[in-house]
Amino acid sequence: MLFDFATIPTREAYKLLVSTVVPRPIAWVISQDAAGVTNAAPFSFFNAFGDTPPVIGFSCGPRPEGVDAPVKDTLANIRATGQFVVCLVNEASAQAMSDTAIDFPPEMDELAELGLATEPSLHIKPPRIAQSPVAMECETFQLVPVGVHTLVLGRVLAMHVHDDGVLNAEKYYIDTPKLNLVGRMHGRGWYTRTNDRVDIPRKTYSQWKEKK
């Protein structure tokens, strides 16, 4: 079945993308407005994009009301302050993450409303969610318009990892399965666990020639 994106409405194109580009990591983004009111929101158009400098990014779309509505609080806060924290989501915090997608009023501190404990960041003002197994402090690297979305690229200034998720701090080895992260799937409420692994060794060119 061919789907020609030149003839597909935006909503249907979105459905095709999020039903096939899976699983997607989840950025649980913590930001603050100029007055210090904290906002939390999840984004699954998210990944790492570079290591020199270390850059991660997520795409922030328009509000459900449409493209003429004010931008989401997350983007407005980042434009105002240039700072944010990306927390990763484990299975234990998945419901709380989903609850932060509720369209709370901009003046409401969502973390306080949901009873989520926070810890201070080292380099920036927005805090991190204490129960998140990984939190990355970021400053704005670049804001890239992508149609009605904005790709927010952040330079990672510091990373906090729960102690039980670190195999060897001196060698920077992380026990990834121990983090028990979840990924975004299709539909409104489907997620997947990331601890079901398949080991597919990567061949060198010399190994490939020997095989032939």
C-alpha positions as CSV (number, residue, x, y, z in Angstrom):
1,M,0.0,0.0,0.0
2,L,1.4,3.3,-1.1
3,F,0.7,6.5,0.9
4,D,1.7,9.6,-1.1
5,F,2.4,12.4,1.3
6,A,1.8,14.9,-1.4
7,T,-1.9,14.1,-1.2
8,I,-2.4,13.2,2.4
9,P,-3.9,15.7,4.9
10,T,-1.7,16.7,7.9
11,R,-3.6,14.7,10.5
12,E,-3.4,11.5,8.5
13,A,0.3,12.1,7.8
14,Y,0.8,12.4,11.6
15,K,-1.1,9.1,12.2
16,L,1.1,7.3,9.7
17,L,4.3,8.6,11.2
18,V,3.5,7.9,14.9
19,S,2.2,4.4,14.0
20,T,5.4,3.4,12.3
21,V,8.3,5.3,13.8
22,V,8.2,3.3,17.1
23,P,9.3,2.9,19.8
24,R,10.1,6.5,20.4
25,P,12.0,7.7,23.6
26,I,10.1,10.2,25.7
27,A,11.5,13.6,26.8
28,W,9.8,14.7,30.0
29,V,10.6,18.4,29.7
30,I,10.8,20.6,32.8
31,S,10.9,24.4,32.1
32,Q,10.1,27.6,34.0
33,D,8.7,30.9,32.9
34,A,10.4,34.2,33.6
35,A,8.5,34.4,37.0
36,G,9.8,30.9,38.0
37,V,6.5,29.0,37.5
38,T,7.5,25.4,36.7
39,N,6.0,23.4,33.8
40,A,6.3,19.7,32.9
41,A,5.3,18.1,29.6
42,P,6.1,15.0,27.7
43,F,7.4,14.9,24.1
44,S,8.0,11.7,22.1
45,F,9.5,13.4,19.0
46,F,12.8,13.2,20.8
47,N,16.3,11.9,20.4
48,A,20.1,12.6,20.7
49,F,21.7,14.4,17.8
50,G,25.4,14.9,18.6
51,D,28.2,14.4,21.1
52,T,30.6,17.2,20.3
53,P,28.9,19.2,21.7
54,P,26.4,16.8,23.4
55,V,23.0,17.8,21.9
56,I,19.5,16.4,22.4
57,G,16.4,17.6,20.8
58,F,12.6,17.4,20.8
59,S,9.9,18.7,18.6
60,C,7.2,20.9,20.1
61,G,4.0,21.2,18.1
62,P,1.1,23.6,18.3
63,R,-1.6,23.4,20.9
64,P,-4.7,21.3,20.1
65,E,-6.6,24.4,19.2
66,G,-4.6,24.8,16.0
67,V,-1.7,26.7,14.5
68,D,-3.1,30.1,15.4
69,A,-3.2,29.3,19.1
70,P,-0.5,30.5,21.4
71,V,2.6,28.3,21.6
72,K,2.8,25.6,24.3
73,D,4.0,26.6,27.7
74,T,7.2,24.6,27.2
75,L,8.3,26.4,24.1
76,A,7.3,29.8,25.5
77,N,9.4,29.1,28.6
78,I,12.4,28.0,26.7
79,R,12.2,31.0,24.4
80,A,12.1,33.2,27.5
81,T,14.8,31.6,29.6
82,G,16.9,29.3,27.3
83,Q,17.0,26.6,29.9
84,F,15.2,23.3,30.4
85,V,15.7,19.8,31.9
86,V,14.9,16.6,30.0
87,C,13.9,13.8,32.3
88,L,13.6,10.2,31.0
89,V,10.6,8.1,31.9
90,N,10.7,4.7,33.6
91,E,7.7,2.4,34.1
92,A,7.1,3.6,37.6
93,S,6.7,7.2,36.5
94,A,4.8,6.6,33.3
95,Q,1.4,7.5,34.7
96,A,2.7,10.7,36.2
97,M,4.3,11.6,32.9
98,S,1.0,11.0,31.1
99,D,-0.8,13.2,33.6
100,T,1.5,16.1,32.8
101,A,0.1,16.1,29.3
102,I,-3.1,17.5,30.8
103,D,-3.6,21.1,29.6
104,F,-3.2,22.8,33.0
105,P,-3.3,26.6,33.1
106,P,0.0,28.3,32.5
107,E,0.1,29.8,36.0
108,M,-0.2,26.4,37.7
109,D,2.9,24.5,38.9
110,E,2.2,21.1,37.4
111,L,4.8,19.3,39.5
112,A,3.3,20.6,42.7
113,E,-0.2,19.9,41.5
114,L,0.7,16.2,40.8
115,G,2.8,15.8,43.9
116,L,6.0,15.2,42.1
117,A,9.2,15.8,44.2
118,T,12.0,17.7,42.6
119,E,15.7,18.1,43.1
120,P,17.7,21.2,42.2
121,S,19.8,21.4,39.0
122,L,23.5,22.2,39.1
123,H,23.8,24.7,36.3
124,I,20.3,26.0,35.5
125,K,17.2,27.2,37.3
126,P,14.5,24.6,36.3
127,P,14.6,21.6,38.7
128,R,14.6,17.9,37.8
129,I,12.0,15.3,38.8
130,A,13.5,13.3,41.6
131,Q,12.0,9.9,40.6
132,S,13.2,10.2,37.0
133,P,16.2,7.7,36.6
134,V,18.0,10.1,34.2
135,A,17.8,13.9,34.0
136,M,19.7,16.1,31.6
137,E,20.2,19.8,32.3
138,C,20.1,21.8,29.0
139,E,20.6,25.2,27.6
140,T,19.2,26.2,24.2
141,F,21.5,25.3,21.4
142,Q,19.2,26.1,18.5
143,L,15.5,26.5,17.8
144,V,14.6,25.3,14.3
145,P,11.2,25.9,12.7
146,V,9.8,22.7,11.2
147,G,6.5,23.7,9.6
148,V,4.1,24.2,12.5
149,H,6.5,22.5,14.9
150,T,9.7,23.9,16.5
151,L,12.7,21.6,16.9
152,V,14.3,22.5,20.2
153,L,17.9,21.5,20.3
154,G,19.6,21.6,23.7
155,R,23.2,21.4,24.7
156,V,23.5,19.0,27.7
157,L,25.4,20.7,30.5
158,A,25.0,17.9,33.1
159,M,23.4,14.5,33.5
160,H,22.0,13.0,36.7
161,V,21.6,9.2,36.8
162,H,20.2,7.3,39.8
163,D,23.0,5.4,41.5
164,D,21.6,2.0,40.9
165,G,21.6,2.7,37.2
166,V,25.4,3.2,37.1
167,L,27.6,0.2,36.5
168,N,31.0,1.9,36.7
169,A,31.2,5.7,37.2
170,E,34.9,5.9,36.4
171,K,34.3,4.3,33.0
172,Y,30.9,6.0,32.4
173,Y,29.1,2.7,32.1
174,I,25.4,2.8,32.6
175,D,23.2,-0.2,33.4
176,T,20.6,0.7,30.7
177,P,18.2,-2.2,31.4
178,K,18.2,-1.2,35.1
179,L,16.8,2.2,34.1
180,N,13.6,0.4,33.1
181,L,12.7,3.1,30.6
182,V,9.5,3.1,28.5
183,G,9.0,4.1,24.9
184,R,6.1,5.7,23.1
185,M,4.1,3.5,20.7
186,H,1.0,4.2,18.5
187,G,-2.3,5.6,19.6
188,R,-3.1,7.8,22.5
189,G,-2.1,5.5,25.4
190,W,0.3,2.7,24.1
191,Y,3.8,2.4,25.5
192,T,6.4,-0.3,25.5
193,R,9.1,-1.5,27.9
194,T,12.7,-1.3,26.8
195,N,14.1,-4.2,28.7
196,D,13.3,-6.9,26.0
197,R,16.5,-6.9,24.1
198,V,17.9,-8.8,21.1
199,D,21.7,-8.9,20.6
200,I,22.6,-8.4,16.9
201,P,26.5,-8.2,16.7
202,R,27.9,-5.6,14.2
203,K,30.3,-7.1,11.7
204,T,33.5,-5.5,10.5
205,Y,34.3,-5.4,6.8
206,S,37.0,-8.1,7.3
207,Q,34.4,-10.4,8.9
208,W,32.1,-9.8,6.0
209,K,34.8,-10.7,3.5
210,E,35.6,-13.9,5.5
211,K,31.9,-14.9,5.5
212,K,31.8,-14.5,1.7
